[in-house]
Amino acid sequence: MSLNKLKTIKCEIRDIRINICLTYSPDGTASGSIESNLMRGFKEKDDLSVALSAVESMILAHACAGVEVNSQRYLEGLSTAIDAIANQNA
């Protein structure tokens, strides 16, 4: 039985911290979990928290697919998306 490989990715955008833990199966397929402080201070089911939860899911899906989610360009795009969500819900 082959051991699964683990990878941890840490990202920071302004005061937002994102930690991703990926597990790779022997065939190279990745699955993982994400933790962040992106939704701190928001009620669990308000529109903003639902949108930010979707952003977290997208980040995790990208990381599992092999996208370099801690690259400067990715983080710049992510920052822009978060700002747009905040502006729409202001």
N, C-alpha and C positions, 0 to 999 in steps of 0.2 A: 504494500500500500504506500503510495507516494504522499508526502506531506504537502499541504497547501502552502503557497507562498503568500506572505503578508506585505502590504505596503501602506505606509501612513503618509498622508499629504496634509500639510498645514498651509493655510492661506490667510492673509490679512488684507482688508480693505478699510482704510480709515480706522475706525474703532470696532470693526466687525471681524471676528475671528471664526474661521471655519476649519474643522478637523474632519478628515475623511480617512476611514480605514478600509482598505480593499483586501479581499481574499481572492487569490487566483487558484482555480481548480487545476488539476494536472493537464487538462486540455486547453488551458489558457483563458478560460472564461472567468470574468471578474464579477464579484458581487461585493457589496459593502454597506457601510453605514456612514451617516454624516451627523455631526454635532456642530451647532453654531449658536451665537448669541444674536443672530439676525432678527429674531422675533421677540426679543426681550421688551417687556413693557407693553405688549399688545395682548388684548383678549384673544382667547384661543380661536374663536370662530368669527372674528370680524373680517371684513373684506381685505384689509391690509395683511393680516396674518395668514389668510388663505392664499393670497398672491405670493407672499414671501415663502410659504411652505412649498408652493409650486416651484419657486426659484431654487430652493434647496434640493428638491427632487431632480430638477434639471441638472444642477451641478453634479450630483451623485451619478446620474445616468451618463453624463459626459465623461466623468472620471472612469467609470466602469468600461466605457467604450475606448478609453485610451487617450482622450483629449487632455492636453497639459493644462489643467485647470488652475495651476499656480503660475502660469506665464503672465507676464506684464500685460500683454494684449488681451488675454481672456479676462483678467481682473479689471481692466479698464472698461471693457464691454459690460461686465457684470455690475460694476459701479454705476454705469449709465442706466442699465435696466432697473436697478434698485431705486435710483433717483426718479425715474419715470413712474414707477409704481407709487412712490411716496407722493409725487406731485399730483397724480390722478386721484389720490385718496385724501388730499389735503382739504 
